[in-house]
Structure formats: structure tokens, C-alpha cells
Amino acid sequence: MKNIKIIVATHKKYQMPEDQMYFPVQVGAEGKTKIEEYTQDNTGNNISLKNPYFCELTGLYWAWKNLEAENIGLVHYRRYFTNKKKIPKEENEKFKIVLTQKETEELLKKTDIILPKKRKYYIENLYSHYEHTMYIGPLDETRRIIEEKCPEYLGEFDKLHKRTSAHMFNMFIMKREKCNEYCDFLFPVLSELEKRIDVTKLSSFHARVFGRISELLLDVWIETNGESYVEAPLVNIEKTNWVK
């Protein structure tokens, strides 16, 4: 299989996987000190300035518009796919089990899309969890946008009130055609939402609204279009403070 490029979204210098398919991208690079070894998301057609609101999606947008690859992925500098069930404790050891190009090629022979294993919330549905984490107004406005602009997605969007698990973290690997189709859905919805809400009055946490909502829109797109996919486990490079 030819040409797999997996964007590693990062805002700082960090250890990277050795496999050549990983492509470090400095997100939110506009106006920031350039990390020489990485590609900046403020080159070509970009939305780098929107990083405080769109998070790692500025890297995805850059890849969508500028990166030539037959397969495109998005991961984070502290979070990757793996094919191992047992995760080591040491950070350096974790990098040794990050998904390789050969393993990715094998998975893509079976499907067009690789997603992280679903995150389960158990006591909350996806809508109530979002409501308890972020301001709910923008998510409700997103529903109105979908009802107006692409109503074929409304049925799956409304299932946010019932579902208790989802493919989170804005992580995936897709064949180029599928990535294009997803971005063609995602960014127009978020662009319209941007016109309807004022993020300038929000704290830095709540201003990341577009990045948070996009996590929920991935499954809306997947399920509406009946896309097939395989799931891969996650490896968090740094220890997770589950209490926090």
C-alpha cells in the first residue's frame, strides 16, 4: 500500500515515533515560535489562527487541503494507536508499541477507516456528558445547523441523547477519499457554527468548543453513511490522571 501519512498534532517539541508514516505538524503555529523539525499548520491553505477554538482540527484542515497522501490519519503527540492489548508503563516502552506502517497497511486491507476503541461513559449519555463538561448552547445550535443544512444527519445526531459511548479524541486513519468526504461534512458545519456563536467571551477551556463538538460529529458521519471501520486500542504516552 502506498503513501500513508499520519499527522501528529503537537504544539511543542516532543519525542516522535520513528516510523516514517508519522508526520509531526505544529498546530496553532501562526504567530508562534517555529519548531524547525516539524511542518507548520500556517502554510498553504490553512486555519492556523483558529487553533484555540478548533484544537487539533487546524492540523486536520491543513492535511486535507495541502497534504498529498493516499491515506491520511490524525493522532496526538501524547496519544497513538497500537495493536497491543497490554500497555507498558514506561513512556519509552510505549513508543515501541505504537502502530507501525506495516500494521496499518494490514488493517487498511480490511477497511477504509481505522478508529480508536469507543470510550464508554456508563452513567451518562453523550449529550448529558457534554452538558456537564461544556456549555450546551453551541451543541444545540449545531443540531439546528444540521437540520437546516444537512438534515440527513439529524437522526444520528439526535442519538447523542441515547448513546453512552463514542469514538473520541479526534483520532482516525482513513483512505484519502473517506477523509475528504468526512471533512466536506465536518468543516462546513463548524464554519456555520462559528458564525452563530461568540467565542471571544469564553474561557480558554470553553473556547475549544469546535474541537469538542467535532468529537461527537465523527460518529454522526460514520453511522449516517454506514461506513465500515476497524477499531484499534489507544496508548497514552503520559500517565493519565483519571481523578482529574
N, C-alpha and C positions, 0 to 999 in steps of 0.2 A: 504494500500500500504506500502511496506517495504522500509526502508532504503533510505532516501533522504539526501544527503549531498551537501550543497551549500557552496562552497568556498567563503570566504570573503577576497579578496585580500587587504592587507594592508602592509605598511612599518613602521607603528608606532602604539603605544598603543592607542586605541580608544574605545569608547563605542560600544558595540556589541548587536545585537538583543538577546533576552532571549530565543527564540525558539531553541531547541536542534538541528534542522537540519542545523543551520548555523555553519560553520566550519572555524574559523579565521586562515588564513595562512599568515605568514610573507614572503612576496615576496622579492627577492633580498637579502636573508638572508646571503648568503655566504660572510664572511668577516665582517659582521655587528654584533652589539651587539644583543644578543638573547633576544627576548621577551618571557619570560618563559611561559606565559599562552597560547601562540599560537604555532601552528605547523610551522616549518620552511621549506621552499621550497628547502633547500640544503641537504635534507635527501633522501635516496634511489636513484632511478633513477631520475636525475634532470638536469635542465639547469639554475640553480640559478644565475650563473655568467653573464648570458646574459640579466638579468633584465633591465639594462639601455637601451637596444635595443628592448627587447621583452615585456617590461612592465608587465602587469598582466598575460600575457601568460606563464610566468615561473610558476605561480601558477596553471594554467590550465594543463600544461605539467606534473607537479608533481601529480596532481589529476588523470590524465589519466594513468600514469604509476604506481602509488602507492596506490591510494585510493580504498578501497573496498566498493562499494555502487551500488545499483540498479538504482539510479537516481543521476545525478551529475549536479550541477549548478555553475555559476560563477557570482559574483556580486562584488561591491567595497565598501570599508568601509564608503564611503560617498554617495553611490548610490544603491538603492534597488528596487525591485519590490513591488507593492502594488496592492490591488484590489479596492482601494478607488479612486473616481474621485476628491473629494475635499481634498486638501493637507493642513494641518495646517501650521502655520508659525513658531511655536516654535520647536527647534530641538528635545527636549524630547518627544513632542507630535508626531513628525514624526515617531519616533521609534515604537510608539504604533500601527501604521497602516502598518508596514512592513508585507509583505506576510507571512502567517503562514504555518506550515506544513499541517494542515487540508485543508486550501485553495489551497495549492499546489497540494495535493492529488486529490482534486476535478477537478482541471484543467488537471492533467495528466490522468484522466479517459477519457478525450475527445481527447487527442492528445499526441504525443511523445515529443513535443518541446514547450517550452514557451519562447517567445521573448519580448523585450521591444517594446512599440509602436514606429512606424517608426518616425525618425527625418526628418523633411521636410526643404529643403533649398530654395525652391521657385524660386529664381532668378538665381541659378546655377545648373548645373548637378553635379553628384558626382565626375566626372573626373576633371572638372574645379575647383570645390571647393578644391579638394586635391591639384591641381596645384597651387592654390593661398595660400595654407597653408604650404605645404611641397615641397621638390624638386621632380619633376615629374619623373626623371630618374629611380628610383627604381620601381615605379609603371609600367612604360613601360617595364622594364626588367621582372617584374612579368608576364606581358602578354606573353612575349617570352617564359618564362618557362612553362606556361600553354599550349601554342601552341605546345611546344616540348614534354612535359611530360604527360599532361592530356588534350588533345585537346577537349574532350567532354565538358569542362567547358568554352571554349573560347567564345561561343555565348553569354552566360550570362555575362561574364567578359566585353565584348565589349558594353554591355548595360549601363555600367558606363557613357558612353557619352550621354545617353538619360535620365537616371533616375534622379529624383530630391529628392528622399527620400530613406532611408535605415534604417535597424536595427543596430544602432550604439552601441558604448561603450563596445563591447566585453562582453555582458551580455546574459545569457541564462540559462535555466534549461532543461535538456534532459534526456531521458531514456538512460541507460548506452550504449546500442547498438548504438544509434544515436550519442552519444558523441564520441565513438570510431571511427565511420565512419567519422565524421567531422574532428577529429584530424588526422586520417590517410590521409586525403586530405590536411589539413592545414599545418602541420609541415614539411612534405617533400617539399612543395612549398617554405616555408620560409627558410628551410635549404639550398636549392639550391640558393635562392636569396642571402643568407649570403655569399656564395662562390663567388658571382659575383659583390658585391659592397663593398666598403671600408668605414666602419662606423667610423674608427678612426679619420678621418679628419672632422667629422661633429660635430656641437654643440650638447649639451645635448638634446636640443629640437628636432633637426632634426635626431639625432641618434635613436630616438624612432620609427624608420621607420617600423619595423616589426609589432609592436603593432598597428600602424596606418593602415597599409595595410591589416592586418587581419580583421579589422572592415569592410572593403569592401568585403573581401572574404567570409564572413559568408553568405550573401545573394546569392552570386555566387553558393555556395554549396547547399543552400536551394532550389533555383529555378531550378538548373540543375537536381537535384534529385527529384523534385516535392514533397518535404517534406511538410506535413501539420503542422500547428502550431497555437497556440493562442497567442494573444498579451496581455500584462499586462502593466498598467501605471507605470511610474517611480516616485520615491520620492527621491529628492536630500536633504540629511540631512542638508547640509550647504546652505546658500543663494548663488545663482548663480549671478555672476557679468556679466550680459548679454552684457553690453557695452564693457567690456574687451574681 
